[in-house]
Amino acid sequence: MHHVYETEAYVLRVAPSGEADMLVTLMTERFGVVRASAQGIRYEKSKLRFAVQPYARVTASLVRGKGMWRLTNAQVGTHYAALMLPEALVVLANVCRLLERLLPGEEADPALFEVLDEGVAHLALHGVGQAARDIEAVLVLRLLHQLGYVGADTALAPYITIGTPVETLVARARSERDVVVAAINRGLRESQL
């Protein structure tokens, strides 16, 4: 008997596999980045089909197989791709690709998930025009800090302090864009990606 693990997750990417399966990359709260097989998901009768969409926030049920996780169930929380304006969706896609590159495998980091959750929720509500790019800068900076690629610099302290509301940081980032972008670029160079 296999144990079923439930966790909150973001669908970072989906890719077809075989005749009716999909390989799903999830950023989970409990396990970090998980690559799972969703068997039969491309059949019209599949219940998973509508829940497992790119950039959706889901409650995922996972079973650990011999060599890979299997996604057995998913309940959709929010379909961000359907809610967001195009510029906000581009930002979310960029953040998901970045996370997939920076997180090589399974390692639980609830604080990282919380940063992502807060940033994506703010992006969905306020991601219009220049605000979408400002939210992206703040979110990427906070994610890089949480992953250890951006240190605790006094100029960056407000951005990386836990509990500082995202809306406050976005307004500040607009006026300090050069400092924020320079810190992000340093962090990305440190990651060697």
PyMOL CGO cylinders between C-alpha atoms (Angstrom):
from pymol import cmd
from pymol.cgo import CYLINDER

trace = [
    CYLINDER, 0.00, 0.00, 0.00, 1.39, 3.37, -1.01, 0.3, 1, 1, 1, 1, 1, 1,
    CYLINDER, 1.39, 3.37, -1.01, 1.11, 6.43, 1.17, 0.3, 1, 1, 1, 1, 1, 1,
    CYLINDER, 1.11, 6.43, 1.17, -0.69, 9.40, -0.42, 0.3, 1, 1, 1, 1, 1, 1,
    CYLINDER, -0.69, 9.40, -0.42, 0.86, 12.79, 0.36, 0.3, 1, 1, 1, 1, 1, 1,
    CYLINDER, 0.86, 12.79, 0.36, -1.24, 15.95, 0.08, 0.3, 1, 1, 1, 1, 1, 1,
    CYLINDER, -1.24, 15.95, 0.08, 0.40, 19.30, -0.44, 0.3, 1, 1, 1, 1, 1, 1,
    CYLINDER, 0.40, 19.30, -0.44, -0.33, 22.74, -1.80, 0.3, 1, 1, 1, 1, 1, 1,
    CYLINDER, -0.33, 22.74, -1.80, 1.47, 23.33, -5.10, 0.3, 1, 1, 1, 1, 1, 1,
    CYLINDER, 1.47, 23.33, -5.10, 1.92, 25.51, -8.14, 0.3, 1, 1, 1, 1, 1, 1,
    CYLINDER, 1.92, 25.51, -8.14, 2.00, 23.86, -11.55, 0.3, 1, 1, 1, 1, 1, 1,
    CYLINDER, 2.00, 23.86, -11.55, 5.23, 25.17, -13.05, 0.3, 1, 1, 1, 1, 1, 1,
    CYLINDER, 5.23, 25.17, -13.05, 5.10, 23.17, -16.28, 0.3, 1, 1, 1, 1, 1, 1,
    CYLINDER, 5.10, 23.17, -16.28, 3.27, 20.34, -18.01, 0.3, 1, 1, 1, 1, 1, 1,
    CYLINDER, 3.27, 20.34, -18.01, 4.59, 18.26, -20.90, 0.3, 1, 1, 1, 1, 1, 1,
    CYLINDER, 4.59, 18.26, -20.90, 2.98, 15.40, -22.85, 0.3, 1, 1, 1, 1, 1, 1,
    CYLINDER, 2.98, 15.40, -22.85, 4.32, 11.93, -22.22, 0.3, 1, 1, 1, 1, 1, 1,
    CYLINDER, 4.32, 11.93, -22.22, 3.23, 8.88, -24.15, 0.3, 1, 1, 1, 1, 1, 1,
    CYLINDER, 3.23, 8.88, -24.15, -0.27, 8.56, -25.52, 0.3, 1, 1, 1, 1, 1, 1,
    CYLINDER, -0.27, 8.56, -25.52, -2.31, 10.02, -22.67, 0.3, 1, 1, 1, 1, 1, 1,
    CYLINDER, -2.31, 10.02, -22.67, 0.08, 10.91, -19.82, 0.3, 1, 1, 1, 1, 1, 1,
    CYLINDER, 0.08, 10.91, -19.82, 1.70, 14.18, -18.78, 0.3, 1, 1, 1, 1, 1, 1,
    CYLINDER, 1.70, 14.18, -18.78, 4.85, 14.99, -16.89, 0.3, 1, 1, 1, 1, 1, 1,
    CYLINDER, 4.85, 14.99, -16.89, 3.99, 17.70, -14.39, 0.3, 1, 1, 1, 1, 1, 1,
    CYLINDER, 3.99, 17.70, -14.39, 6.52, 19.90, -12.61, 0.3, 1, 1, 1, 1, 1, 1,
    CYLINDER, 6.52, 19.90, -12.61, 5.15, 21.18, -9.31, 0.3, 1, 1, 1, 1, 1, 1,
    CYLINDER, 5.15, 21.18, -9.31, 6.51, 23.66, -6.78, 0.3, 1, 1, 1, 1, 1, 1,
    CYLINDER, 6.51, 23.66, -6.78, 5.13, 22.12, -3.59, 0.3, 1, 1, 1, 1, 1, 1,
    CYLINDER, 5.13, 22.12, -3.59, 4.94, 23.44, -0.08, 0.3, 1, 1, 1, 1, 1, 1,
    CYLINDER, 4.94, 23.44, -0.08, 6.04, 20.14, 1.53, 0.3, 1, 1, 1, 1, 1, 1,
    CYLINDER, 6.04, 20.14, 1.53, 8.60, 18.75, -0.92, 0.3, 1, 1, 1, 1, 1, 1,
    CYLINDER, 8.60, 18.75, -0.92, 9.99, 21.60, -3.02, 0.3, 1, 1, 1, 1, 1, 1,
    CYLINDER, 9.99, 21.60, -3.02, 10.09, 20.96, -6.77, 0.3, 1, 1, 1, 1, 1, 1,
    CYLINDER, 10.09, 20.96, -6.77, 8.55, 17.63, -7.71, 0.3, 1, 1, 1, 1, 1, 1,
    CYLINDER, 8.55, 17.63, -7.71, 8.34, 16.06, -11.14, 0.3, 1, 1, 1, 1, 1, 1,
    CYLINDER, 8.34, 16.06, -11.14, 5.37, 13.72, -11.31, 0.3, 1, 1, 1, 1, 1, 1,
    CYLINDER, 5.37, 13.72, -11.31, 3.62, 11.57, -13.85, 0.3, 1, 1, 1, 1, 1, 1,
    CYLINDER, 3.62, 11.57, -13.85, -0.09, 12.18, -14.34, 0.3, 1, 1, 1, 1, 1, 1,
    CYLINDER, -0.09, 12.18, -14.34, -1.36, 9.01, -15.96, 0.3, 1, 1, 1, 1, 1, 1,
    CYLINDER, -1.36, 9.01, -15.96, -4.26, 9.20, -18.39, 0.3, 1, 1, 1, 1, 1, 1,
    CYLINDER, -4.26, 9.20, -18.39, -4.67, 12.94, -17.85, 0.3, 1, 1, 1, 1, 1, 1,
    CYLINDER, -4.67, 12.94, -17.85, -5.09, 13.67, -21.56, 0.3, 1, 1, 1, 1, 1, 1,
    CYLINDER, -5.09, 13.67, -21.56, -8.15, 11.45, -21.90, 0.3, 1, 1, 1, 1, 1, 1,
    CYLINDER, -8.15, 11.45, -21.90, -11.43, 13.39, -22.10, 0.3, 1, 1, 1, 1, 1, 1,
    CYLINDER, -11.43, 13.39, -22.10, -12.81, 11.45, -19.12, 0.3, 1, 1, 1, 1, 1, 1,
    CYLINDER, -12.81, 11.45, -19.12, -9.89, 12.43, -16.85, 0.3, 1, 1, 1, 1, 1, 1,
    CYLINDER, -9.89, 12.43, -16.85, -10.84, 14.40, -13.76, 0.3, 1, 1, 1, 1, 1, 1,
    CYLINDER, -10.84, 14.40, -13.76, -7.30, 15.76, -13.43, 0.3, 1, 1, 1, 1, 1, 1,
    CYLINDER, -7.30, 15.76, -13.43, -7.35, 17.32, -16.85, 0.3, 1, 1, 1, 1, 1, 1,
    CYLINDER, -7.35, 17.32, -16.85, -8.92, 20.63, -15.83, 0.3, 1, 1, 1, 1, 1, 1,
    CYLINDER, -8.92, 20.63, -15.83, -7.14, 21.03, -12.51, 0.3, 1, 1, 1, 1, 1, 1,
    CYLINDER, -7.14, 21.03, -12.51, -3.60, 20.52, -13.79, 0.3, 1, 1, 1, 1, 1, 1,
    CYLINDER, -3.60, 20.52, -13.79, -3.04, 23.58, -15.97, 0.3, 1, 1, 1, 1, 1, 1,
    CYLINDER, -3.04, 23.58, -15.97, 0.14, 25.67, -16.18, 0.3, 1, 1, 1, 1, 1, 1,
    CYLINDER, 0.14, 25.67, -16.18, 0.44, 28.27, -13.39, 0.3, 1, 1, 1, 1, 1, 1,
    CYLINDER, 0.44, 28.27, -13.39, -2.52, 26.92, -11.40, 0.3, 1, 1, 1, 1, 1, 1,
    CYLINDER, -2.52, 26.92, -11.40, -2.40, 26.67, -7.61, 0.3, 1, 1, 1, 1, 1, 1,
    CYLINDER, -2.40, 26.67, -7.61, -3.66, 23.25, -6.62, 0.3, 1, 1, 1, 1, 1, 1,
    CYLINDER, -3.66, 23.25, -6.62, -3.94, 20.87, -3.73, 0.3, 1, 1, 1, 1, 1, 1,
    CYLINDER, -3.94, 20.87, -3.73, -2.05, 17.87, -5.08, 0.3, 1, 1, 1, 1, 1, 1,
    CYLINDER, -2.05, 17.87, -5.08, -2.19, 14.25, -3.98, 0.3, 1, 1, 1, 1, 1, 1,
    CYLINDER, -2.19, 14.25, -3.98, 1.08, 12.48, -4.72, 0.3, 1, 1, 1, 1, 1, 1,
    CYLINDER, 1.08, 12.48, -4.72, 2.32, 8.91, -4.40, 0.3, 1, 1, 1, 1, 1, 1,
    CYLINDER, 2.32, 8.91, -4.40, 6.01, 8.08, -4.33, 0.3, 1, 1, 1, 1, 1, 1,
    CYLINDER, 6.01, 8.08, -4.33, 6.76, 5.47, -7.00, 0.3, 1, 1, 1, 1, 1, 1,
    CYLINDER, 6.76, 5.47, -7.00, 9.96, 3.53, -7.62, 0.3, 1, 1, 1, 1, 1, 1,
    CYLINDER, 9.96, 3.53, -7.62, 11.65, 6.17, -9.71, 0.3, 1, 1, 1, 1, 1, 1,
    CYLINDER, 11.65, 6.17, -9.71, 9.15, 8.99, -9.83, 0.3, 1, 1, 1, 1, 1, 1,
    CYLINDER, 9.15, 8.99, -9.83, 6.22, 10.63, -8.12, 0.3, 1, 1, 1, 1, 1, 1,
    CYLINDER, 6.22, 10.63, -8.12, 2.71, 10.00, -9.44, 0.3, 1, 1, 1, 1, 1, 1,
    CYLINDER, 2.71, 10.00, -9.44, 0.03, 12.66, -9.31, 0.3, 1, 1, 1, 1, 1, 1,
    CYLINDER, 0.03, 12.66, -9.31, -3.14, 10.83, -8.28, 0.3, 1, 1, 1, 1, 1, 1,
    CYLINDER, -3.14, 10.83, -8.28, -5.47, 13.76, -7.64, 0.3, 1, 1, 1, 1, 1, 1,
    CYLINDER, -5.47, 13.76, -7.64, -5.52, 17.53, -7.77, 0.3, 1, 1, 1, 1, 1, 1,
    CYLINDER, -5.52, 17.53, -7.77, -8.08, 20.05, -6.66, 0.3, 1, 1, 1, 1, 1, 1,
    CYLINDER, -8.08, 20.05, -6.66, -7.76, 23.43, -8.25, 0.3, 1, 1, 1, 1, 1, 1,
    CYLINDER, -7.76, 23.43, -8.25, -7.37, 26.40, -5.97, 0.3, 1, 1, 1, 1, 1, 1,
    CYLINDER, -7.37, 26.40, -5.97, -6.83, 29.19, -8.49, 0.3, 1, 1, 1, 1, 1, 1,
    CYLINDER, -6.83, 29.19, -8.49, -6.31, 29.11, -12.25, 0.3, 1, 1, 1, 1, 1, 1,
    CYLINDER, -6.31, 29.11, -12.25, -4.03, 32.12, -12.49, 0.3, 1, 1, 1, 1, 1, 1,
    CYLINDER, -4.03, 32.12, -12.49, -3.65, 31.79, -16.26, 0.3, 1, 1, 1, 1, 1, 1,
    CYLINDER, -3.65, 31.79, -16.26, -7.37, 32.47, -16.64, 0.3, 1, 1, 1, 1, 1, 1,
    CYLINDER, -7.37, 32.47, -16.64, -7.42, 35.37, -14.15, 0.3, 1, 1, 1, 1, 1, 1,
    CYLINDER, -7.42, 35.37, -14.15, -4.36, 37.40, -15.04, 0.3, 1, 1, 1, 1, 1, 1,
    CYLINDER, -4.36, 37.40, -15.04, -3.84, 40.06, -17.65, 0.3, 1, 1, 1, 1, 1, 1,
    CYLINDER, -3.84, 40.06, -17.65, -1.28, 39.15, -20.34, 0.3, 1, 1, 1, 1, 1, 1,
    CYLINDER, -1.28, 39.15, -20.34, 1.58, 41.21, -18.82, 0.3, 1, 1, 1, 1, 1, 1,
    CYLINDER, 1.58, 41.21, -18.82, 1.04, 39.61, -15.41, 0.3, 1, 1, 1, 1, 1, 1,
    CYLINDER, 1.04, 39.61, -15.41, 0.90, 36.14, -16.97, 0.3, 1, 1, 1, 1, 1, 1,
    CYLINDER, 0.90, 36.14, -16.97, 4.26, 36.76, -18.69, 0.3, 1, 1, 1, 1, 1, 1,
    CYLINDER, 4.26, 36.76, -18.69, 5.74, 37.68, -15.29, 0.3, 1, 1, 1, 1, 1, 1,
    CYLINDER, 5.74, 37.68, -15.29, 4.31, 34.52, -13.71, 0.3, 1, 1, 1, 1, 1, 1,
    CYLINDER, 4.31, 34.52, -13.71, 5.71, 32.39, -16.55, 0.3, 1, 1, 1, 1, 1, 1,
    CYLINDER, 5.71, 32.39, -16.55, 9.16, 33.98, -16.07, 0.3, 1, 1, 1, 1, 1, 1,
    CYLINDER, 9.16, 33.98, -16.07, 9.07, 33.34, -12.32, 0.3, 1, 1, 1, 1, 1, 1,
    CYLINDER, 9.07, 33.34, -12.32, 8.01, 29.70, -12.85, 0.3, 1, 1, 1, 1, 1, 1,
    CYLINDER, 8.01, 29.70, -12.85, 10.84, 29.11, -15.34, 0.3, 1, 1, 1, 1, 1, 1,
    CYLINDER, 10.84, 29.11, -15.34, 13.33, 30.72, -12.95, 0.3, 1, 1, 1, 1, 1, 1,
    CYLINDER, 13.33, 30.72, -12.95, 12.20, 28.54, -10.05, 0.3, 1, 1, 1, 1, 1, 1,
    CYLINDER, 12.20, 28.54, -10.05, 12.42, 25.42, -12.16, 0.3, 1, 1, 1, 1, 1, 1,
    CYLINDER, 12.42, 25.42, -12.16, 16.00, 26.30, -13.09, 0.3, 1, 1, 1, 1, 1, 1,
    CYLINDER, 16.00, 26.30, -13.09, 17.11, 27.30, -9.58, 0.3, 1, 1, 1, 1, 1, 1,
    CYLINDER, 17.11, 27.30, -9.58, 15.53, 24.41, -7.68, 0.3, 1, 1, 1, 1, 1, 1,
    CYLINDER, 15.53, 24.41, -7.68, 17.13, 21.19, -8.84, 0.3, 1, 1, 1, 1, 1, 1,
    CYLINDER, 17.13, 21.19, -8.84, 15.05, 18.79, -6.81, 0.3, 1, 1, 1, 1, 1, 1,
    CYLINDER, 15.05, 18.79, -6.81, 13.09, 17.96, -3.74, 0.3, 1, 1, 1, 1, 1, 1,
    CYLINDER, 13.09, 17.96, -3.74, 13.83, 20.10, -0.73, 0.3, 1, 1, 1, 1, 1, 1,
    CYLINDER, 13.83, 20.10, -0.73, 11.04, 21.48, 1.41, 0.3, 1, 1, 1, 1, 1, 1,
    CYLINDER, 11.04, 21.48, 1.41, 11.11, 25.23, 1.94, 0.3, 1, 1, 1, 1, 1, 1,
    CYLINDER, 11.11, 25.23, 1.94, 7.76, 26.48, 3.29, 0.3, 1, 1, 1, 1, 1, 1,
    CYLINDER, 7.76, 26.48, 3.29, 9.10, 30.05, 3.55, 0.3, 1, 1, 1, 1, 1, 1,
    CYLINDER, 9.10, 30.05, 3.55, 9.99, 30.02, -0.17, 0.3, 1, 1, 1, 1, 1, 1,
    CYLINDER, 9.99, 30.02, -0.17, 6.50, 28.75, -0.97, 0.3, 1, 1, 1, 1, 1, 1,
    CYLINDER, 6.50, 28.75, -0.97, 5.00, 31.53, 1.17, 0.3, 1, 1, 1, 1, 1, 1,
    CYLINDER, 5.00, 31.53, 1.17, 7.03, 34.19, -0.68, 0.3, 1, 1, 1, 1, 1, 1,
    CYLINDER, 7.03, 34.19, -0.68, 5.85, 32.77, -4.01, 0.3, 1, 1, 1, 1, 1, 1,
    CYLINDER, 5.85, 32.77, -4.01, 2.25, 32.55, -2.80, 0.3, 1, 1, 1, 1, 1, 1,
    CYLINDER, 2.25, 32.55, -2.80, 2.17, 36.14, -1.58, 0.3, 1, 1, 1, 1, 1, 1,
    CYLINDER, 2.17, 36.14, -1.58, 3.84, 37.49, -4.72, 0.3, 1, 1, 1, 1, 1, 1,
    CYLINDER, 3.84, 37.49, -4.72, 1.58, 35.60, -7.14, 0.3, 1, 1, 1, 1, 1, 1,
    CYLINDER, 1.58, 35.60, -7.14, -1.57, 36.67, -5.29, 0.3, 1, 1, 1, 1, 1, 1,
    CYLINDER, -1.57, 36.67, -5.29, -0.44, 40.30, -5.45, 0.3, 1, 1, 1, 1, 1, 1,
    CYLINDER, -0.44, 40.30, -5.45, 0.45, 39.92, -9.13, 0.3, 1, 1, 1, 1, 1, 1,
    CYLINDER, 0.45, 39.92, -9.13, -3.02, 38.56, -9.89, 0.3, 1, 1, 1, 1, 1, 1,
    CYLINDER, -3.02, 38.56, -9.89, -4.68, 41.58, -8.26, 0.3, 1, 1, 1, 1, 1, 1,
    CYLINDER, -4.68, 41.58, -8.26, -2.35, 44.41, -9.28, 0.3, 1, 1, 1, 1, 1, 1,
    CYLINDER, -2.35, 44.41, -9.28, -0.26, 43.16, -12.23, 0.3, 1, 1, 1, 1, 1, 1,
    CYLINDER, -0.26, 43.16, -12.23, -1.08, 45.86, -14.78, 0.3, 1, 1, 1, 1, 1, 1,
    CYLINDER, -1.08, 45.86, -14.78, 1.49, 47.67, -16.95, 0.3, 1, 1, 1, 1, 1, 1,
    CYLINDER, 1.49, 47.67, -16.95, 4.56, 48.89, -15.05, 0.3, 1, 1, 1, 1, 1, 1,
    CYLINDER, 4.56, 48.89, -15.05, 3.21, 47.45, -11.80, 0.3, 1, 1, 1, 1, 1, 1,
    CYLINDER, 3.21, 47.45, -11.80, 3.63, 43.92, -13.21, 0.3, 1, 1, 1, 1, 1, 1,
    CYLINDER, 3.63, 43.92, -13.21, 7.34, 44.55, -13.82, 0.3, 1, 1, 1, 1, 1, 1,
    CYLINDER, 7.34, 44.55, -13.82, 7.75, 46.09, -10.36, 0.3, 1, 1, 1, 1, 1, 1,
    CYLINDER, 7.75, 46.09, -10.36, 6.03, 43.11, -8.73, 0.3, 1, 1, 1, 1, 1, 1,
    CYLINDER, 6.03, 43.11, -8.73, 8.30, 40.79, -10.75, 0.3, 1, 1, 1, 1, 1, 1,
    CYLINDER, 8.30, 40.79, -10.75, 11.41, 42.61, -9.48, 0.3, 1, 1, 1, 1, 1, 1,
    CYLINDER, 11.41, 42.61, -9.48, 10.29, 42.37, -5.84, 0.3, 1, 1, 1, 1, 1, 1,
    CYLINDER, 10.29, 42.37, -5.84, 9.19, 38.74, -6.15, 0.3, 1, 1, 1, 1, 1, 1,
    CYLINDER, 9.19, 38.74, -6.15, 12.40, 37.60, -7.88, 0.3, 1, 1, 1, 1, 1, 1,
    CYLINDER, 12.40, 37.60, -7.88, 14.56, 39.48, -5.35, 0.3, 1, 1, 1, 1, 1, 1,
    CYLINDER, 14.56, 39.48, -5.35, 12.71, 37.87, -2.43, 0.3, 1, 1, 1, 1, 1, 1,
    CYLINDER, 12.71, 37.87, -2.43, 12.92, 34.40, -4.01, 0.3, 1, 1, 1, 1, 1, 1,
    CYLINDER, 12.92, 34.40, -4.01, 16.66, 34.77, -4.69, 0.3, 1, 1, 1, 1, 1, 1,
    CYLINDER, 16.66, 34.77, -4.69, 17.21, 35.91, -1.11, 0.3, 1, 1, 1, 1, 1, 1,
    CYLINDER, 17.21, 35.91, -1.11, 15.25, 32.96, 0.26, 0.3, 1, 1, 1, 1, 1, 1,
    CYLINDER, 15.25, 32.96, 0.26, 17.36, 30.62, -1.88, 0.3, 1, 1, 1, 1, 1, 1,
    CYLINDER, 17.36, 30.62, -1.88, 20.59, 32.20, -0.60, 0.3, 1, 1, 1, 1, 1, 1,
    CYLINDER, 20.59, 32.20, -0.60, 21.68, 33.98, -3.79, 0.3, 1, 1, 1, 1, 1, 1,
    CYLINDER, 21.68, 33.98, -3.79, 21.09, 37.51, -2.44, 0.3, 1, 1, 1, 1, 1, 1,
    CYLINDER, 21.09, 37.51, -2.44, 22.58, 38.41, 0.92, 0.3, 1, 1, 1, 1, 1, 1,
    CYLINDER, 22.58, 38.41, 0.92, 21.28, 40.68, 3.66, 0.3, 1, 1, 1, 1, 1, 1,
    CYLINDER, 21.28, 40.68, 3.66, 22.43, 44.06, 2.39, 0.3, 1, 1, 1, 1, 1, 1,
    CYLINDER, 22.43, 44.06, 2.39, 21.25, 47.16, 4.33, 0.3, 1, 1, 1, 1, 1, 1,
    CYLINDER, 21.25, 47.16, 4.33, 19.91, 48.73, 1.11, 0.3, 1, 1, 1, 1, 1, 1,
    CYLINDER, 19.91, 48.73, 1.11, 17.84, 45.59, 0.50, 0.3, 1, 1, 1, 1, 1, 1,
    CYLINDER, 17.84, 45.59, 0.50, 16.67, 45.05, 4.09, 0.3, 1, 1, 1, 1, 1, 1,
    CYLINDER, 16.67, 45.05, 4.09, 13.06, 46.19, 3.52, 0.3, 1, 1, 1, 1, 1, 1,
    CYLINDER, 13.06, 46.19, 3.52, 12.69, 43.83, 0.56, 0.3, 1, 1, 1, 1, 1, 1,
    CYLINDER, 12.69, 43.83, 0.56, 13.90, 40.73, 2.35, 0.3, 1, 1, 1, 1, 1, 1,
    CYLINDER, 13.90, 40.73, 2.35, 12.36, 41.28, 5.78, 0.3, 1, 1, 1, 1, 1, 1,
    CYLINDER, 12.36, 41.28, 5.78, 9.65, 38.70, 6.43, 0.3, 1, 1, 1, 1, 1, 1,
    CYLINDER, 9.65, 38.70, 6.43, 6.24, 40.27, 6.94, 0.3, 1, 1, 1, 1, 1, 1,
    CYLINDER, 6.24, 40.27, 6.94, 6.78, 43.44, 4.93, 0.3, 1, 1, 1, 1, 1, 1,
    CYLINDER, 6.78, 43.44, 4.93, 3.66, 43.85, 2.77, 0.3, 1, 1, 1, 1, 1, 1,
    CYLINDER, 3.66, 43.85, 2.77, 4.30, 43.36, -0.95, 0.3, 1, 1, 1, 1, 1, 1,
    CYLINDER, 4.30, 43.36, -0.95, 2.38, 46.53, -1.90, 0.3, 1, 1, 1, 1, 1, 1,
    CYLINDER, 2.38, 46.53, -1.90, 4.78, 48.62, 0.20, 0.3, 1, 1, 1, 1, 1, 1,
    CYLINDER, 4.78, 48.62, 0.20, 7.77, 47.00, -1.48, 0.3, 1, 1, 1, 1, 1, 1,
    CYLINDER, 7.77, 47.00, -1.48, 6.39, 47.44, -5.00, 0.3, 1, 1, 1, 1, 1, 1,
    CYLINDER, 6.39, 47.44, -5.00, 5.97, 51.19, -4.51, 0.3, 1, 1, 1, 1, 1, 1,
    CYLINDER, 5.97, 51.19, -4.51, 9.50, 51.42, -3.14, 0.3, 1, 1, 1, 1, 1, 1,
    CYLINDER, 9.50, 51.42, -3.14, 10.96, 49.25, -5.92, 0.3, 1, 1, 1, 1, 1, 1,
    CYLINDER, 10.96, 49.25, -5.92, 9.68, 51.66, -8.55, 0.3, 1, 1, 1, 1, 1, 1,
    CYLINDER, 9.68, 51.66, -8.55, 11.89, 54.45, -7.13, 0.3, 1, 1, 1, 1, 1, 1,
    CYLINDER, 11.89, 54.45, -7.13, 14.85, 52.14, -6.34, 0.3, 1, 1, 1, 1, 1, 1,
    CYLINDER, 14.85, 52.14, -6.34, 14.69, 50.03, -9.50, 0.3, 1, 1, 1, 1, 1, 1,
    CYLINDER, 14.69, 50.03, -9.50, 18.44, 50.28, -10.22, 0.3, 1, 1, 1, 1, 1, 1,
    CYLINDER, 18.44, 50.28, -10.22, 19.34, 48.90, -6.77, 0.3, 1, 1, 1, 1, 1, 1,
    CYLINDER, 19.34, 48.90, -6.77, 16.83, 46.06, -7.01, 0.3, 1, 1, 1, 1, 1, 1,
    CYLINDER, 16.83, 46.06, -7.01, 17.80, 45.05, -10.56, 0.3, 1, 1, 1, 1, 1, 1,
    CYLINDER, 17.80, 45.05, -10.56, 21.51, 45.17, -9.69, 0.3, 1, 1, 1, 1, 1, 1,
    CYLINDER, 21.51, 45.17, -9.69, 20.91, 42.85, -6.70, 0.3, 1, 1, 1, 1, 1, 1,
    CYLINDER, 20.91, 42.85, -6.70, 18.89, 40.45, -8.88, 0.3, 1, 1, 1, 1, 1, 1,
    CYLINDER, 18.89, 40.45, -8.88, 21.61, 40.38, -11.54, 0.3, 1, 1, 1, 1, 1, 1,
    CYLINDER, 21.61, 40.38, -11.54, 24.27, 39.68, -8.89, 0.3, 1, 1, 1, 1, 1, 1,
    CYLINDER, 24.27, 39.68, -8.89, 22.14, 36.88, -7.49, 0.3, 1, 1, 1, 1, 1, 1,
    CYLINDER, 22.14, 36.88, -7.49, 21.63, 35.32, -10.91, 0.3, 1, 1, 1, 1, 1, 1,
    CYLINDER, 21.63, 35.32, -10.91, 25.39, 35.50, -11.58, 0.3, 1, 1, 1, 1, 1, 1,
    CYLINDER, 25.39, 35.50, -11.58, 26.00, 33.80, -8.23, 0.3, 1, 1, 1, 1, 1, 1,
    CYLINDER, 26.00, 33.80, -8.23, 23.62, 31.01, -9.24, 0.3, 1, 1, 1, 1, 1, 1,
    CYLINDER, 23.62, 31.01, -9.24, 25.75, 30.41, -12.37, 0.3, 1, 1, 1, 1, 1, 1,
    CYLINDER, 25.75, 30.41, -12.37, 22.62, 29.80, -14.46, 0.3, 1, 1, 1, 1, 1, 1,
]
cmd.load_cgo(trace, "trace")
